């Protein structure tokens, strides 16, 4: 039996969901499970000591000062409970000292709320006789009704946020007849008074200063200062070790199910769940559980509501079915995952953004001219190795339309100048890339680090202007917000982010009508993309070949739509794990080795013989002349005909070879002297400019053909869309410069707008 608390608080919600999880868990130790309401922490302790309950949720300061605490053992720390003081607007209560002579609900007699509320009131000189206590037997839900019915002036509700009883009291539809607004507000204790309650070092009360973020509740536009403490899952002292092991296994296997009941469950993380406050005694079963977990393979993912976590949980199941003990854990994202790998306290694999992984493996200069590396310390992982590429993901920049009523037809993130912008969780790869993008746009903005659910809630509430998030397209986790036409997605200026582009980050687009936030007729959203990759360290003490096979063979089950070839894509800048390579080779996923070219071998053997006969200098001179002549011939053979669209690409490839052969480091280099190399490069440069101009002319001619043709309007727009995609490829390949690309892009958009309407008037 799990003893919880009064209806309207968090303990009942979490306790009832935990009971369902334990009841359904396929174990042998737990048996049937029920959740029972109680007055709160004090009664929960009493029930455990008397043997009436097996588990309970209590707040740490109450347990720490209870003389029966030696008969109780802590299983784990859950989340933070906050003291929430709800007051009637007409009561004139502006601060805690104003509660004197008021009608105050402080919780039931055997509740932790009563002990904490009494302690707080006494610190402000309000004794038990200085106020009128109401609702001695009322639940939190009842306390909300007392406030709404003018039978109480204030109520202490000690619970995590958001608490249903507080939501009910602050909601607009709870206002009395004739009132335009809700009857109640959430009292701000103020930082000074909150510090006073906390006491010296926080040791006197066990309560710590906390902040309830703005818009946690309806009609709460500003953040509120308060105090809070950890809520703990505790048990009888004599609860069997095997039962505790099974309880904690079930709980950590089903964190997402617990979070469905209350968002605070997202705070229950393996790396901090066993940091028990106030020197309370931990259950031996929890100590044994920690020992067992150190032997498991950690799968570091991201927040519970994201794709990384969903994929991670499925990888966990796939690995367990292959005999590998694994546990997926939620994190802030890529940078925290790299911290887990770098620490090497436990064997781990992790899902990270490819750009962040490269920055960790090589250096922050993956972001080229961006000063990101000097702002964010990217965890360096010794021996970071790649296992698989999971999926492509793109930057989404979300705003509410009504916050930018004068936004142009094709707004870019430049409109975020001076605005409040969420760049993702603090330890995420999203944050790293978002900050780099904003810097390259030259934007001065107010930075916020928020989880995706918090970001969405605050954008909806109008508290912040915009938010960045990385996602596979279409984003399943964010359907409700990206499909809402009240919102819109902002584009990135490709020219501004050009220094970021490379092997890890590429230009991409979110096509029209992908989401409901893109209204009919609105253009595609220009953005950037990278990949989500599964990585580990080269010293992982598990069978990486088996892990790789489980991921590749179970791609459909994992929710990965990519083919095996896509999952094995050549991201050679990040080394492949040797054991993963063994799977790639057996599965035929690596490039086919080039067959032996005996003619080349014979030629090189002859060259060596010539070298020996002629001496180095004579041979080197002969080789440079031969190489120069060959390159000259190759350059002249590139057609500049306007009908051939790849002239610039061919010339760029030759220029790279010329520059490579001019370097004097290895046998195959140094085949050109500096003067000959410079001459060839200048010749290539001239031809490239001609090739770019010819390509531009060719594309414009095709556009004019579309303009004058009698094609069906729909078909014409389809042709234009296809042509637009092609010019992006030409830009990325260096076959067009930025001004040419912009000229053609504007011409395409102009033609798209001038398509005949259904009535044939235009």
C-alpha positions in Angstrom: 0.0 0.0 0.0 1.2 3.5 -0.9 0.1 6.3 1.4 -0.2 9.6 -0.4 -1.9 12.9 0.8 -5.0 15.0 0.3 -6.9 15.3 -3.0 -5.8 18.3 -5.1 -2.1 17.9 -4.4 0.7 16.1 -6.3 1.2 13.2 -3.9 -2.1 11.6 -4.8 -1.5 12.0 -8.5 2.0 10.5 -8.4 1.1 7.9 -5.8 -1.9 6.6 -7.8 0.0 6.4 -11.1 2.9 4.7 -9.3 0.4 2.1 -7.9 -0.8 1.5 -11.5 2.8 1.1 -12.7 3.7 -1.4 -10.0 0.5 -3.3 -10.3 1.1 -3.9 -14.0 4.9 -4.6 -13.7 5.9 -8.1 -14.7 7.7 -8.9 -11.5 7.5 -11.6 -8.8 8.0 -9.6 -5.6 5.4 -6.7 -5.5 2.0 -8.3 -5.9 -1.2 -6.2 -5.7 -0.8 -2.5 -5.1 -3.2 0.2 -3.8 -2.8 3.9 -3.2 -4.6 5.5 -0.2 -5.2 9.1 0.5 -4.0 10.5 3.9 -3.7 13.8 5.7 -0.1 14.1 4.5 3.5 13.5 5.5 2.9 13.1 9.3 0.1 10.5 8.9 2.2 8.7 6.2 5.1 8.3 8.7 2.6 7.0 11.3 1.2 4.5 8.9 4.6 3.2 8.0 5.7 2.8 11.6 2.4 1.0 12.5 2.8 -1.3 9.5 -0.4 0.0 7.8 1.6 1.1 4.7 4.6 -0.2 2.8 5.5 3.0 0.8 4.7 6.7 1.3 5.6 10.1 -0.1 6.8 12.6 2.5 8.5 16.0 2.4 12.1 15.8 3.7 12.1 18.5 6.5 9.1 16.8 8.2 10.7 13.4 8.1 14.0 14.8 9.3 12.5 16.3 12.5 10.2 13.4 13.3 11.4 11.2 16.2 10.3 8.1 14.4 12.6 8.7 11.4 14.9 5.8 12.4 12.1 3.4 11.6 11.8 4.8 8.1 14.1 4.3 5.1 14.4 6.5 2.0 14.1 4.8 -1.4 14.8 7.9 -3.6 14.3 11.6 -4.0 11.5 12.5 -6.3 11.1 16.2 -7.0 10.8 19.5 -5.3 7.6 20.5 -3.4 6.9 24.2 -3.1 5.0 26.2 -0.5 2.2 27.9 -2.5 0.2 30.5 -0.6 -3.0 31.4 -2.4 -4.9 34.5 -1.2 -8.2 36.2 -1.9 -7.8 39.4 -3.9 -10.1 41.3 -1.6 -8.3 40.3 1.6 -5.6 42.9 1.4 -2.8 40.4 1.8 0.4 41.6 0.2 3.0 39.7 2.3 3.2 36.9 4.9 2.9 39.3 7.8 -0.5 40.4 6.6 -1.9 36.9 7.4 -2.4 38.0 11.1 -6.1 38.0 12.0 -7.0 36.4 8.7 -8.9 33.1 8.0 -6.1 30.7 7.0 -6.1 27.1 5.8 -2.8 25.4 6.8 -3.6 21.8 6.0 -4.9 18.8 8.0 -3.6 18.0 11.5 -1.3 15.2 10.4 0.0 16.9 7.3 3.4 18.2 6.5 1.7 21.3 5.2 0.5 22.1 8.7 4.0 21.7 10.2 5.7 23.8 7.5 2.9 26.5 7.5 3.0 26.8 11.3 6.8 27.2 11.3 6.7 29.9 8.6 3.9 31.9 10.4 5.8 31.8 13.6 8.9 33.2 11.9 6.8 36.2 11.1 5.5 36.6 14.6 2.1 35.0 13.9 1.3 32.6 16.6 -1.5 30.0 16.5 -3.9 32.4 18.2 -3.1 35.3 15.9 -5.1 34.0 13.0 -8.3 32.0 12.5 -7.6 28.5 11.3 -10.2 27.1 8.8 -10.7 23.8 7.1 -9.0 21.6 9.8 -10.4 18.5 8.0 -10.4 19.8 4.5 -8.4 18.5 1.5 -6.4 20.8 -0.8 -9.4 20.6 -3.2 -11.7 21.7 -0.4 -9.4 24.6 0.5 -9.7 25.8 -3.1 -13.5 25.8 -2.7 -13.2 27.7 0.7 -11.3 30.4 -1.0 -13.7 30.7 -3.9 -16.7 30.8 -1.6 -15.2 33.5 0.6 -14.8 31.2 3.6 -11.0 31.5 3.7 -8.6 34.4 3.0 -5.5 32.4 2.5 -4.4 28.8 2.0 -1.0 27.0 2.3 -0.7 24.3 -0.3 2.6 22.4 -0.2 2.9 20.5 -3.5 4.9 20.5 -6.7 3.9 22.8 -9.5 1.5 22.9 -11.1 -0.9 21.7 -8.3 -4.5 21.2 -9.3 -5.9 22.9 -6.2 -3.9 26.0 -7.0 -4.9 25.9 -10.7 -8.6 25.7 -9.6 -8.3 28.7 -7.3 -6.5 30.9 -9.8 -8.6 30.0 -12.9 -10.7 32.7 -14.4 -13.8 30.6 -14.6 -13.8 30.2 -10.8 -14.6 33.9 -10.3 -17.7 34.8 -8.3 -20.7 36.1 -10.2 -20.1 39.7 -11.3 -16.3 39.4 -11.1 -14.4 39.8 -14.4 -11.3 38.0 -13.1 -10.4 35.1 -10.8 -11.0 35.6 -7.1 -7.5 34.5 -6.0 -3.8 35.2 -6.6 -0.6 33.4 -5.8 1.3 35.3 -3.1 4.9 36.3 -3.8 6.8 35.7 -0.6 9.6 37.9 -1.9 13.3 36.9 -2.0 14.1 38.6 1.4 11.3 36.8 3.3 12.1 33.5 1.5 15.7 33.7 2.6 14.4 34.5 6.1 12.4 31.2 6.1 15.3 29.3 4.7 17.4 30.3 7.7 21.2 30.1 8.1 22.5 27.8 5.4 19.0 26.3 5.0 19.8 24.0 8.0 17.3 25.3 10.4 14.1 24.5 8.4 15.3 22.3 5.6 13.4 24.7 3.2 15.2 26.3 0.3 14.4 29.5 -1.7 12.5 28.5 -4.9 10.9 30.4 -7.8 7.6 29.5 -9.4 8.1 30.5 -13.1 5.7 33.1 -14.6 2.5 31.6 -16.2 2.8 28.3 -14.3 -0.8 29.0 -13.6 -3.5 31.0 -15.3 -3.6 34.6 -14.2 0.0 34.4 -12.9 1.9 36.7 -15.3 5.0 37.1 -13.1 7.4 34.7 -11.3 6.8 34.2 -7.6 9.4 33.7 -4.8 8.7 30.9 -2.3 10.4 28.1 -0.5 10.4 24.4 -1.1 12.0 21.0 -0.2 12.4 17.5 -1.7 9.6 15.1 -1.8 10.8 11.6 -0.9 9.6 8.1 -1.7 10.1 6.2 1.6 9.3 2.8 3.0 9.1 0.7 6.2 12.5 -0.1 7.6 11.9 -3.8 7.2 10.6 -3.8 3.6 12.4 -6.6 1.8 15.4 -5.7 -0.3 14.1 -7.7 -3.3 10.8 -5.8 -3.2 12.7 -2.5 -3.2 14.8 -3.6 -6.2 11.7 -4.4 -8.1 9.9 -1.2 -7.2 12.8 0.9 -8.4 13.2 -1.1 -11.5 9.6 -0.6 -12.3 9.7 3.1 -11.6 12.8 3.8 -13.7 11.4 1.6 -16.5 8.3 3.8 -16.6 9.3 7.4 -15.9 7.5 8.5 -19.0 4.2 6.9 -17.8 4.7 8.7 -14.5 5.3 12.0 -16.3 2.0 11.5 -18.1 0.3 11.8 -14.7 2.4 14.8 -13.6 5.1 16.8 -15.4 7.3 16.9 -12.2 8.1 13.2 -12.7 10.5 14.4 -15.4 12.8 15.5 -12.6 13.3 11.9 -11.4 16.8 11.1 -12.9 19.2 8.3 -12.0 22.1 10.6 -11.5 20.5 12.6 -8.7 17.6 10.4 -7.4 19.8 9.0 -4.7 21.2 12.2 -3.3 19.3 12.0 -0.1 18.9 15.3 1.8 19.3 16.1 5.5 21.3 12.9 6.3 18.4 10.6 6.3 18.9 6.9 6.0 18.7 5.2 2.6 17.2 1.7 2.2 19.7 -1.1 1.7 17.7 -2.1 -1.4 18.4 1.3 -2.9 22.1 0.9 -2.3 22.0 -2.5 -4.0 20.0 -1.0 -6.9 22.7 1.6 -7.4 25.4 -1.1 -7.4 23.4 -3.0 -10.1 22.9 0.1 -12.1 26.6 0.7 -12.3 26.9 -2.5 -14.3 24.2 -1.6 -16.7 24.8 0.2 -20.0 23.4 3.7 -19.8 21.6 5.1 -22.9 21.7 8.9 -22.6 18.9 10.5 -24.6 17.1 13.8 -24.0 13.9 15.0 -22.4 11.0 12.6 -22.0 8.8 14.2 -24.6 11.4 14.1 -27.4 12.3 11.6 -30.1 15.8 10.9 -28.6 14.1 9.5 -25.4 11.6 7.4 -27.4 14.3 5.9 -29.6 16.5 5.4 -26.5 13.8 3.4 -24.7 13.3 1.2 -27.7 17.1 0.6 -28.0 17.0 -0.3 -24.3 14.5 -3.0 -25.0 16.3 -4.3 -28.1 19.6 -4.6 -26.2 17.9 -6.4 -23.3 16.5 -8.9 -25.7 20.0 -9.5 -26.9 21.3 -10.1 -23.4 22.8 -6.6 -22.8 21.5 -5.0 -19.5 20.7 -1.4 -20.4 18.8 1.6 -19.1 17.7 4.7 -21.0 17.8 7.8 -19.0 16.4 11.3 -19.7 18.8 14.3 -19.9 18.8 17.9 -21.2 20.3 16.7 -24.5 23.5 16.4 -26.5 26.0 18.3 -24.3 24.8 16.6 -21.1 25.1 13.3 -22.9 28.7 14.1 -23.8 29.4 14.9 -20.2 28.1 11.5 -19.2 30.4 9.9 -21.8 33.4 12.0 -20.7 32.9 11.2 -17.0 33.1 7.4 -17.7 31.6 6.6 -14.3 29.3 4.1 -16.0 29.5 2.4 -19.4 27.3 4.5 -21.7 26.1 5.1 -25.3 24.4 8.3 -26.2 22.3 10.0 -28.9 23.8 13.4 -29.9 23.7 15.9 -32.7 26.4 15.3 -35.2 27.7 18.9 -35.1 28.0 18.7 -31.3 29.8 15.4 -31.4 32.3 16.8 -33.9 32.9 19.8 -31.8 33.6 17.5 -28.9 35.9 15.2 -30.9 37.9 17.8 -32.7 37.3 21.2 -31.2 34.7 24.0 -31.1 36.1 25.3 -34.4 33.5 23.1 -36.1 31.5 26.3 -36.0 34.2 28.1 -38.0 34.1 31.9 -37.5 31.5 31.6 -34.7 32.8 32.6 -31.2 30.6 29.8 -29.8 33.6 27.9 -28.6 34.6 30.8 -26.3 31.1 31.0 -24.8 30.1 27.4 -24.3 32.4 24.8 -22.9 31.8 21.7 -25.0 32.6 18.5 -23.1 35.6 16.8 -24.7 35.2 13.0 -24.9 38.4 10.9 -25.2 38.0 8.2 -27.8 34.5 9.3 -29.0 33.3 6.9 -31.7 30.3 6.5 -33.9 28.0 3.5 -34.0 25.1 4.6 -36.3 23.3 7.5 -37.9 19.7 7.5 -36.7 17.8 10.3 -38.5 18.1 13.8 -39.9 16.8 16.7 -37.8 16.2 20.3 -38.5 16.2 23.6 -36.6 12.6 24.9 -36.0 12.2 28.5 -34.8 8.7 29.0 -33.4 6.8 32.2 -32.7 3.2 33.3 -32.1 1.8 35.2 -35.0 0.1 37.9 -32.8 3.4 38.7 -31.2 4.8 39.8 -34.6 1.7 41.3 -36.4 3.9 43.3 -38.8 6.1 40.5 -39.8 6.9 40.4 -43.5 5.7 37.7 -45.8 8.9 35.7 -45.5 10.2 36.6 -42.0 13.6 35.4 -40.9 15.0 35.2 -37.4 16.3 38.8 -37.8 12.9 39.9 -36.4 14.0 38.5 -33.0 16.3 41.5 -32.4 15.8 42.5 -28.7 13.3 39.7 -28.0 13.1 37.0 -25.4 14.3 33.8 -27.1 14.5 30.3 -25.8 17.6 28.5 -27.2 16.7 25.1 -25.7 17.8 23.4 -22.5 21.1 24.7 -21.1 23.0 21.4 -21.7 21.5 20.6 -25.1 23.0 20.6 -28.6 20.1 22.8 -29.7 21.4 25.5 -27.5 24.9 25.3 -29.1 23.6 25.5 -32.6 20.9 28.1 -31.9 23.3 30.5 -30.3 25.7 30.1 -33.2 22.9 30.8 -35.7 21.7 33.9 -33.8 25.3 35.2 -33.6 25.8 34.9 -37.3 22.6 36.9 -37.9 24.1 39.6 -35.6 21.1 39.5 -33.3 21.1 41.0 -29.8 18.4 39.1 -27.8 17.5 37.9 -24.2 18.6 34.3 -23.9 16.5 31.7 -22.0 17.2 28.1 -21.3 14.0 26.1 -21.1 12.8 22.5 -21.7 10.6 22.1 -24.8 7.3 21.8 -22.7 8.2 25.0 -20.8 9.1 26.8 -24.0 5.8 25.8 -25.6 3.8 26.9 -22.6 5.5 30.2 -22.4 5.2 31.0 -26.1 1.5 30.1 -25.8 1.1 32.3 -22.8 2.9 35.2 -24.5 5.6 35.3 -21.9 8.5 34.8 -24.4 8.7 35.7 -28.1 10.3 32.7 -29.8 11.9 29.3 -29.2 14.4 27.0 -31.0 14.1 23.2 -31.1 15.7 20.5 -33.1 13.5 17.8 -34.5 13.0 15.1 -37.1 10.5 16.4 -39.7 7.6 16.1 -39.1 7.9 16.5 -35.3 5.7 14.0 -33.7 6.4 15.2 -30.2 5.3 18.8 -31.0 2.2 18.2 -33.1 0.0 20.4 -31.0 2.2 23.5 -31.3 3.6 23.2 -34.9 0.2 22.3 -36.3 -1.5 25.3 -34.6 -2.0 28.0 -37.3 -1.8 30.7 -34.5 1.9 30.0 -34.6 4.5 30.2 -37.4 8.0 29.1 -38.1 10.8 31.5 -38.9 13.3 31.1 -41.7 17.1 31.3 -41.4 19.1 33.5 -43.8 21.3 31.1 -45.7 23.9 33.8 -46.5 24.3 34.6 -42.8 24.9 31.0 -41.7 27.3 30.2 -44.6 30.3 30.1 -42.3 28.6 27.4 -40.2 28.0 25.1 -43.2 30.2 22.1 -43.6 30.4 18.3 -43.0 28.2 18.5 -39.9 25.6 21.2 -40.8 23.9 21.7 -44.1 21.2 24.0 -45.6 17.8 22.4 -45.6 14.1 23.4 -45.9 10.8 22.6 -44.2 8.5 22.3 -47.2 5.1 24.1 -47.4 2.2 22.5 -45.6 4.4 20.2 -43.5 2.8 21.7 -40.4 -0.5 23.5 -39.8 1.6 26.5 -38.6 2.5 27.0 -42.3 -0.6 28.5 -43.9 -1.6 27.9 -47.5 0.5 29.9 -49.9 3.3 30.5 -47.4 6.7 29.5 -48.8 9.1 26.8 -47.6 11.1 27.5 -44.4 14.8 27.8 -45.0 16.7 26.2 -42.2 19.7 24.1 -41.3 20.0 20.4 -40.6 22.3 17.9 -39.0 22.0 14.2 -37.9 21.2 12.4 -34.7 24.0 9.9 -34.2 24.5 7.1 -31.7 28.0 7.3 -30.2 30.1 5.8 -27.4 33.7 5.6 -26.3 36.3 3.3 -27.8 36.8 1.6 -24.5 33.1 0.6 -23.9 33.2 -2.8 -22.0 30.2 -4.2 -24.0 30.0 -6.0 -27.3 29.6 -3.0 -29.7 29.2 -5.2 -32.7 26.2 -6.8 -31.0 24.8 -3.3 -30.1 25.3 -2.1 -33.7 23.5 -5.2 -35.1 20.6 -4.8 -32.6 20.2 -1.1 -33.7 20.4 -1.8 -37.5 18.3 -5.0 -37.5 15.6 -3.4 -35.3 15.4 0.0 -37.1 11.7 -0.4 -37.8 10.9 -1.2 -34.2 13.0 1.7 -33.0 10.9 4.1 -35.1 13.8 4.9 -37.5 12.5 5.2 -41.1 16.0 5.3 -42.6 17.5 2.5 -44.6 20.5 0.6 -43.4 22.6 2.4 -46.0 21.4 5.8 -44.6 22.2 4.6 -41.1 25.7 3.7 -42.2 26.2 7.0 -44.1 29.8 8.1 -44.4 30.3 10.6 -41.6 34.0 10.0 -41.7 34.9 13.1 -39.7 33.7 11.2 -36.7 35.6 7.9 -36.5 33.6 4.6 -36.6 33.9 2.3 -33.6 36.1 -0.7 -34.7 33.5 -3.2 -33.5 30.8 -1.3 -35.3 33.0 -1.4 -38.4 33.0 -5.2 -38.2 29.2 -5.3 -38.4 29.3 -2.8 -41.3 31.8 -5.0 -43.2 29.8 -8.2 -42.6 26.5 -6.4 -43.7 28.1 -5.0 -46.8 27.5 -1.4 -45.7 31.0 -0.1 -46.4 32.1 1.1 -49.8 33.3 -1.7 -52.1 37.1 -1.8 -52.2 38.6 -0.5 -55.4 39.8 -3.5 -57.5 43.5 -3.9 -58.0 44.6 -1.8 -61.0 47.6 -3.8 -62.3 48.3 -1.2 -64.9 48.7 1.5 -62.3 50.9 -0.7 -60.2 53.1 -1.4 -63.3 53.2 2.3 -64.1 54.3 3.3 -60.5 56.9 0.5 -60.5 58.3 1.9 -63.7 58.2 5.4 -62.2 60.3 4.1 -59.3 62.7 2.6 -61.7 63.0 5.9 -63.6 63.5 7.7 -60.3 66.4 5.4 -59.5 67.9 5.9 -63.0 67.4 9.6 -63.4 67.9 10.7 -59.9 65.4 12.6 -57.8 65.8 16.1 -59.3 65.5 15.0 -62.9 62.5 12.8 -62.1 60.8 15.6 -60.0 61.2 18.1 -62.9 59.8 15.6 -65.4 56.9 14.7 -63.0 56.0 18.4 -62.5 56.0 19.1 -66.2 53.8 16.0 -66.9 51.4 16.9 -64.1 51.1 20.5 -65.2 50.4 19.4 -68.8 47.7 17.0 -67.6 46.0 19.6 -65.6 46.1 22.1 -68.4 44.5 19.5 -70.7 41.8 18.8 -68.0 41.0 22.5 -67.5 40.6 23.1 -71.3 38.5 20.0 -71.7 35.8 21.3 -69.3 32.9 22.5 -71.5 31.5 26.0 -70.9 28.4 25.3 -73.0 25.4 26.8 -71.3 23.6 23.5 -71.7 26.1 21.8 -69.4 25.3 22.8 -65.8 28.2 21.2 -64.0 31.1 23.2 -65.5 31.8 25.1 -62.3 31.6 21.9 -60.2 34.2 20.1 -62.5 36.5 23.1 -62.4 36.3 23.4 -58.6 37.2 19.7 -58.3 40.3 20.3 -60.6 41.3 23.3 -58.5 41.3 21.2 -55.3 43.6 18.7 -57.0 45.9 21.4 -58.2 46.3 22.9 -54.7 46.7 19.4 -53.2 49.5 18.5 -55.7 51.3 21.8 -55.0 51.8 20.9 -51.3 55.2 19.3 -50.6 54.5 16.8 -47.8 54.1 13.3 -49.3 55.1 11.3 -52.3 52.0 12.1 -54.3 52.2 15.8 -53.5 54.7 18.4 -54.6 54.1 17.5 -58.2 53.6 21.2 -59.1 55.8 24.1 -58.4 54.3 27.3 -56.9 54.5 29.3 -60.1 52.8 26.7 -62.3 50.2 26.0 -59.6 49.4 29.8 -59.3 49.0 30.0 -63.1 46.7 27.0 -63.2 44.6 28.3 -60.3 44.2 31.7 -62.0 43.1 30.1 -65.2 40.6 27.9 -63.4 39.2 31.0 -61.5 38.6 32.8 -64.8 36.8 29.8 -66.2 34.7 29.3 -63.1 33.4 32.9 -63.3 32.4 32.2 -67.0 30.8 28.9 -66.0 28.8 30.5 -63.2 27.6 33.3 -65.5 26.6 30.7 -68.1 24.8 28.6 -65.5 22.9 31.7 -64.3 22.0 32.6 -67.9 20.8 29.1 -68.6 18.6 29.0 -65.5 17.1 32.4 -66.3 16.3 31.3 -69.8 14.4 28.3 -68.5 12.5 30.5 -66.1 11.5 32.9 -68.9 10.3 29.8 -70.9 8.1 28.8 -68.0 6.8 32.4 -67.8 5.7 32.5 -71.4 4.6 28.9 -71.7 1.0 27.8 -71.6 1.5 25.3 -68.9 -1.2 24.6 -66.4 -0.6 26.9 -63.4 -0.3 24.0 -61.0 2.2 22.2 -63.2 4.1 25.5 -63.7 4.5 26.0 -59.9 5.7 22.4 -59.6 8.4 23.0 -62.2 9.4 26.2 -60.4 9.6 24.4 -57.0 11.8 21.8 -58.6 14.0 24.4 -60.1 14.3 26.2 -56.8 15.5 23.0 -55.1 18.2 22.7 -57.9 19.5 26.2 -57.4 20.0 25.5 -53.7 22.1 22.5 -54.7 24.1 24.6 -57.2 24.8 27.1 -54.3 25.9 24.4 -52.0 28.3 23.0 -54.7 29.8 26.4 -55.3 28.4 26.6 -58.8 26.6 29.9 -58.1 27.7 32.7 -55.9 25.3 34.3 -53.3 24.2 37.2 -55.4 23.4 35.0 -58.4 21.5 32.6 -56.2 19.5 35.5 -54.7 18.7 36.9 -58.2 17.4 33.6 -59.5 15.5 32.9 -56.3 13.7 36.3 -56.5 12.9 35.6 -60.2 11.4 32.2 -59.2 9.3 33.8 -56.5 8.2 36.5 -58.8 7.0 34.0 -61.3 5.3 31.9 -58.7 3.3 35.0 -57.6 2.4 35.8 -61.2 0.9 32.4 -62.0 -2.6 32.8 -63.6 -5.5 32.7 -61.2 -8.4 30.3 -61.7 -10.4 32.9 -63.5 -7.6 33.6 -66.0 -7.5 37.3 -65.2 -3.7 37.4 -64.5 
